[in-house]
């Protein structure tokens, strides 16, 4: 069965809605050329992909496909890795596809072809494909929908195939979409209106089916996605010890008021619901998810944009339960938040979603990756109280490991999830709507695209963002007549200037008949600033944080003679200051009387001497110089 | 093999050290006659024990012994309940033994004899006894020391036998000690100096072996306990995803600085270490555990005395990580804290340990049991943000269930643990040292004992504690000559009076030649008082709690029109007031602007009208009138 669509002429885009407020641009239209993210994208392509592949080979995760293809299975109970390791291989393949789309790297294309052949060989004649179920001595297909992750794995297979199909013009990769179509057809047969009336415990198949429908034009996939979304929320899955909300089976998607349960599951499901709503014109569903996400941002999100405060079930807590020192803020939830916010941005054009993406990118995504591209945080705490022992580099770590980035986790979804996001990151910078080009994220970049009327437009963006706030956009190509450049002014950027004139937070638009060489200049104020939490967030009451531009800062104490951050109190009457050594705040180290019962009849008196300015560093830089203690939220007088 | 010791002439005591500062009294010497705890003890004897038995029968936990006795096993993977269900049966048997010792109830004695026969029949000829391992199709004996709980179960068997032996004078129960001796001999054979060089993942065998050594005089049991304590802390168990600290295998017992890891495990191990230190005269070990416990109380304990802030691994968090809204504060950790504090009190005579016991009894133990004795909290949060749906009464609940007491948990250690503590609770009221009688806890009670020189002493205690603070101790028996009555003045009781004279917190002693009818009168101030947390406890910064006597209070909001406790701010400039309707504080309900990102450039301004006095209730009373929201820590201006 052939893929019906042509390769995406834009060079490949992660999300291609059939309608919406904004049109996304592809890897052939936007290219990061330098600065904060280009470096990370480079490391991703040169180090992270190979690192992931090497570990997946070493741990036998790629080998499972070979075993399955040969009709063999490991002894029951002896299969290496968790039951969803296939999905990690697929996410890595998706990352490779975007990377190939970005760079045209032939070696990587050969590697992806090799992996595709490996995967294809493991597919059953009826399209079923999973190395953990259905084989000899394994549990039967679909015998554990709540925990087995079969459709979740299939979803990631479909996503990898969508990426391959959309970037096929760059590397001639087309057999993966064929595998995916057979797998999707099987899912439709097995779970269609007359099939198993159930959903998977881990949402993911929903957005994947819609995206595959977009690539293939196959209505059946869209219908199946709609069926899955409609089925969820009726408690058809067995109750977990965390309740039905764990996998969002407590309340139907369009009736829920807020995201809840396992954060990544909730966010992936929301992505699928938005995709579906966009393709079917279901504005009620779109509005429901938008309202849930808004309430989640208002009550269940960390300052960093991180989501999920519970370690136990990797879940959202109740409203305002956002303790800094047990923040889970899972890396994959950060990736999924970008995915959801991007879909909502494209659907609605509301610039606040781009603010969310910026916040998550600089404070969750950038935090979770080591400089070497070979070490990761699974969870991203906002407060590290004890210096962690460095983890051994030669074996996988539990996801609860904290305090230092590690090479691999037993559940290692963070690596390929980060990799697929970073490889395609250029696509999140700009969009087009009619005769307007929107710039959502600021980085050194080149943009070459067409307005809806077909006119070519070229832009070169130069900035030292986020260190500095000046963004210079030069027109490099234009074919005459007026058009508009719309620049996001972040919500935090009170006092911004566009070409010298005040620009309120939101969108600043310049519309004119641009000439080649014209430059538009946005000045965003990046003085560090105090930020205070809603008083209902118990975990950080009486504290303030410092932000600078889009970057959340933290106090960090490394080395044996490091300061005792438990004893720090800052003075918020003085603004934080940019200094040559970084951002400085005034404060003191108190010395609470040690010993004795810690609950007293009078509040602890203010104590301690004012100290030299306390230096803060970017939160995403923490733990890069070895074990340290750290806190984002600083108690204030 | 016969039990060598005579039945305990005191009527039975939970801990009988060979030496120490204070001599514990038995169930024949101290009897609760009314008030706060006598009622709960009665409910325990009449409802809780039967409730526990009925569920253990219904779920097949008692039936496992019968199955094992018949040489059968459930199909692998089909055995009902977790692998440690035997231990729950043993804890219930221990509770029955203390209850029989307390009441002489013949029916209960017959039931215990029946259970004993059931258990005895399941014992292998070599003394091994476990219904989850070693049978046909089951995992082999000791094949999973980290997670299998085999020695943990054996430990509880021994503890039940110790209770039976010590109360044997009251009910003629002696075959359980025989079973326990065979089991202990087997453990010594299997894990002795030439046996398996390992420890159990869940400490418990350690205190059990020492206690059995105390009952039997068997040195070998003491030596084996010493070996187990010495072996732990060398990372001989496989690492868990929570690290070795989870089961205290990270640092040797005598080198540790604080309790860490799984709270119940840490506390049980500490009990064993104290027991061992006392019997072997190892003051270094005793001092090490005392120092660890002191630091734990200073940095890792909730206001309620609850321990363990992490749900994920039921563990202590780092120092000062004590969020109220995710407090785990496991019921069994409360029971274990009483066990450890009691051992340290007996060993050292330091009255602060009795303060700890009081705090835990009134605020963890009393909280965790429903009025009907048939419903329980597994975890005891200090802040309930959402009203919970009532749990179905007909099936077991996950231990993460919150917001309401439930009849049974999948892991249901809280019930029998509470039952064994409550049945023997009278023993924790008083001790003797030379010619001094110490009263540690205040309740309507009669005490009849002998001083160390043999003189008989009788006391009748009358009090409305903890509602009121007057404790009247009347001498009902004395044989002439001076002796002393030592009354604990709790650390919170500044301004206490003993017979009208100021008595500082600590111990107040009256020494004279008492006559029958003499009365000593202690007046403890029970005005409600504000309590403030150490500023390093992030989770409750800027909050105050109210305590009244030994009781922690809380704000509770029940019903649909209940107040929004998220919006409450109290005024700590006014002391809390006793009123006819309970304790009242002044405050206001603020109404934070809803909507939008919850992190702002200025702190939320004080808002809201002052409201009528806000009523507080005893924390242990919360959630007794149906689902509610609740908070112990109240944000203050």
Interface residues (C-beta under 8 A of the other chain):
Chain A: X240 X241 X242 X297 X298 X299 X301 X303 X310 X311 X312 X313 X317 X318 X319 X320 X321 X323 X324 X325 X326 X383 X385 X386 X398 X399 X400 X410 X491 X494 X529 X530 X531 X532 X533 X534 X535 X536 X537 X538 X539 X540 X541 X542 X543 X544 X545 X566 X567 X569 X590 X592 X594 X595 X596 X597 X598 X599 X600 X601 X602 X603 X604 X633 X635
Chain B: X240 X241 X242 X297 X298 X299 X301 X303 X310 X311 X312 X313 X317 X318 X319 X320 X321 X323 X324 X325 X326 X383 X385 X386 X398 X399 X400 X410 X491 X494 X529 X530 X531 X532 X533 X534 X535 X536 X537 X538 X539 X540 X541 X542 X543 X544 X545 X566 X567 X569 X590 X592 X594 X595 X596 X597 X598 X599 X600 X601 X602 X603 X604 X633 X635
